[in-house]
Amino acid sequence: MFGKVIKIAVLSLLTYLLQATTAEYLALWNVAPNLALMMIAIVSVALGRKYTFVVALLVGYLLEIMIPMLEYLNLILYPVAAMLGAMVFSDKSERKLGAEFTIGKHGTQLNPHLRTPLCAGLSCLIFEGVHLLYTYLAGVALTAGHWERTIVSVVYTTLLTGLIQFPVRWWLGVYKLKKAR
């Protein structure tokens, strides 16, 4: 348990540092991927909602303090976008799977390696959608360029999550078998 908390703290700090310093160098068509939501989605599917909220809150807080854009936007938007993605794509509990089975549903889940990029894509779509809404409400007319950048950001973040999830999940210890009692 203590080792997992240390890994979450290190991953949160690393996520903040990557988003603040490296993301702009990974730009594709002048659009940087959202590395923070990518890492948060990996944690969401690998470890669950509790750790998702902690990582999203820490990353949002660090980004809000160090790279303020709009007042409290990062602090609010990262946990909200991450938790909405986690509600859809995180692991279902055994109790929920059993309840679905009793009412006739088959009680299955998608493969976690598929759910992880989908979770990142949904979280990024919510994040970018709020930014588009804020831009529109600020009086800026949305052009095709705005929509194109949003689509590129969502697709790029989703595809990058599909690639980077394997080493991060391994580092978090998801692939290790638990000892039998």
C-alpha positions as CSV (number, residue, x, y, z in Angstrom):
1,M,0.0,0.0,0.0
2,F,2.7,2.5,0.9
3,G,4.7,1.6,-2.2
4,K,1.6,2.3,-4.3
5,V,1.2,5.8,-2.7
6,I,4.8,6.6,-3.4
7,K,4.3,5.5,-7.1
8,I,1.2,7.6,-7.4
9,A,3.0,10.7,-5.9
10,V,5.9,10.2,-8.3
11,L,3.6,9.6,-11.3
12,S,1.6,12.8,-10.4
13,L,4.8,14.9,-10.2
14,L,6.1,13.3,-13.4
15,T,2.8,13.9,-15.2
16,Y,2.9,17.6,-14.2
17,L,6.5,18.0,-15.3
18,L,5.8,16.3,-18.7
19,Q,2.7,18.4,-19.3
20,A,4.5,21.6,-18.4
21,T,7.8,21.0,-20.2
22,T,7.7,18.2,-22.8
23,A,4.2,18.3,-24.3
24,E,4.9,21.2,-26.6
25,Y,7.9,19.3,-28.1
26,L,5.6,16.4,-29.0
27,A,3.3,18.7,-31.0
28,L,1.7,17.3,-34.2
29,W,0.3,19.8,-36.6
30,N,1.0,22.4,-33.9
31,V,-1.2,20.6,-31.4
32,A,0.3,19.1,-28.3
33,P,-1.2,16.0,-26.7
34,N,-2.6,16.2,-23.3
35,L,-0.1,14.1,-21.4
36,A,-1.8,14.8,-18.1
37,L,-5.1,13.3,-19.1
38,M,-3.3,10.5,-20.8
39,M,-1.5,9.5,-17.5
40,I,-4.7,10.0,-15.5
41,A,-6.6,7.7,-17.9
42,I,-4.0,5.0,-17.4
43,V,-4.3,5.3,-13.7
44,S,-8.1,5.3,-14.0
45,V,-8.3,1.9,-15.7
46,A,-5.3,0.4,-13.9
47,L,-6.0,1.3,-10.3
48,G,-9.5,2.7,-10.1
49,R,-11.5,5.8,-9.3
50,K,-10.0,6.5,-5.9
51,Y,-6.5,6.9,-7.4
52,T,-7.8,8.7,-10.4
53,F,-9.3,11.4,-8.3
54,V,-6.1,11.8,-6.3
55,V,-3.8,12.0,-9.4
56,A,-6.2,14.3,-11.2
57,L,-6.5,16.6,-8.3
58,L,-2.7,16.7,-7.7
59,V,-2.0,17.4,-11.4
60,G,-4.7,20.0,-11.7
61,Y,-3.5,21.7,-8.6
62,L,0.2,21.8,-9.7
63,L,-0.8,23.0,-13.2
64,E,-3.0,25.7,-11.7
65,I,-0.3,26.9,-9.4
66,M,2.6,26.8,-11.9
67,I,0.9,27.5,-15.2
68,P,-2.3,29.4,-14.6
69,M,-4.5,29.9,-17.7
70,L,-7.9,30.9,-16.4
71,E,-8.7,31.1,-12.8
72,Y,-9.2,27.7,-11.3
73,L,-9.9,26.0,-14.6
74,N,-7.2,23.4,-14.3
75,L,-8.0,22.7,-10.7
76,I,-11.6,22.0,-11.6
77,L,-11.4,20.7,-15.1
78,Y,-8.8,17.9,-14.7
79,P,-10.6,16.1,-11.8
80,V,-14.0,16.5,-13.5
81,A,-12.9,15.3,-16.9
82,A,-10.9,12.4,-15.4
83,M,-13.8,11.3,-13.2
84,L,-16.3,11.4,-16.0
85,G,-14.0,9.2,-18.1
86,A,-13.4,6.9,-15.1
87,M,-17.1,6.5,-14.5
88,V,-17.5,5.0,-18.0
89,F,-14.3,3.1,-18.4
90,S,-12.8,2.1,-15.0
91,D,-13.2,-1.5,-13.8
92,K,-16.6,-2.6,-12.6
93,S,-16.8,-4.1,-9.2
94,E,-17.5,-7.8,-8.7
95,R,-20.8,-6.7,-7.1
96,K,-21.9,-4.7,-10.1
97,L,-20.9,-7.5,-12.5
98,G,-22.9,-9.9,-10.5
99,A,-25.9,-7.6,-10.5
100,E,-25.7,-7.2,-14.2
101,F,-25.5,-11.0,-14.6
102,T,-28.6,-11.5,-12.5
103,I,-30.8,-9.2,-14.7
104,G,-29.7,-11.0,-17.8
105,K,-26.8,-8.9,-19.0
106,H,-23.6,-10.8,-19.5
107,G,-21.7,-8.7,-17.0
108,T,-18.5,-8.3,-19.0
109,Q,-16.0,-5.5,-19.5
110,L,-13.9,-4.4,-22.5
111,N,-10.3,-5.3,-22.5
112,P,-8.4,-2.8,-20.2
113,H,-5.9,-2.1,-23.0
114,L,-8.9,-0.9,-25.1
115,R,-10.6,0.9,-22.3
116,T,-7.5,3.0,-21.4
117,P,-7.2,4.9,-24.7
118,L,-11.0,5.3,-24.8
119,C,-11.0,6.7,-21.3
120,A,-8.2,9.2,-22.4
121,G,-10.2,10.1,-25.5
122,L,-13.4,10.8,-23.6
123,S,-11.6,12.8,-20.9
124,C,-9.7,14.8,-23.5
125,L,-13.0,15.4,-25.5
126,I,-14.6,16.8,-22.3
127,F,-11.5,18.9,-21.6
128,E,-11.4,20.3,-25.1
129,G,-15.1,20.7,-25.3
130,V,-15.1,22.9,-22.2
131,H,-12.2,25.0,-23.7
132,L,-14.2,25.4,-26.9
133,L,-17.3,26.4,-24.9
134,Y,-15.3,28.9,-22.9
135,T,-13.7,30.3,-26.1
136,Y,-17.2,30.7,-27.7
137,L,-18.6,32.4,-24.5
138,A,-15.7,34.8,-24.5
139,G,-17.0,36.1,-27.8
140,V,-14.6,34.4,-30.2
141,A,-16.3,33.0,-33.3
142,L,-15.4,29.3,-33.6
143,T,-13.8,28.5,-36.9
144,A,-12.9,25.2,-38.7
145,G,-9.4,25.7,-37.2
146,H,-10.7,25.5,-33.7
147,W,-12.6,22.3,-34.4
148,E,-9.6,20.8,-36.3
149,R,-7.3,21.4,-33.4
150,T,-9.8,19.9,-31.0
151,I,-10.1,16.7,-33.1
152,V,-6.3,16.4,-33.6
153,S,-5.8,16.8,-29.8
154,V,-8.4,14.2,-28.9
155,V,-7.2,11.7,-31.5
156,Y,-3.5,12.3,-30.8
157,T,-3.9,11.9,-27.1
158,T,-6.0,8.7,-27.6
159,L,-3.4,7.1,-29.9
160,L,-0.5,8.1,-27.7
161,T,-2.3,6.6,-24.7
162,G,-2.6,3.4,-26.5
163,L,1.2,3.3,-27.0
164,I,2.4,4.5,-23.6
165,Q,0.0,2.5,-21.4
166,F,2.0,-0.7,-21.4
167,P,5.2,0.6,-19.7
168,V,3.2,2.8,-17.2
169,R,0.9,-0.1,-16.3
170,W,4.0,-2.3,-15.8
171,W,5.6,0.3,-13.6
172,L,2.4,0.6,-11.5
173,G,2.6,-3.2,-11.0
174,V,-0.7,-4.1,-12.8
175,Y,0.8,-7.1,-14.6
176,K,2.3,-8.7,-11.4
177,L,0.4,-11.6,-10.0
178,K,-0.7,-11.4,-6.4
179,K,0.6,-14.1,-4.1
180,A,-1.9,-16.8,-3.2
181,R,-2.8,-17.1,0.4
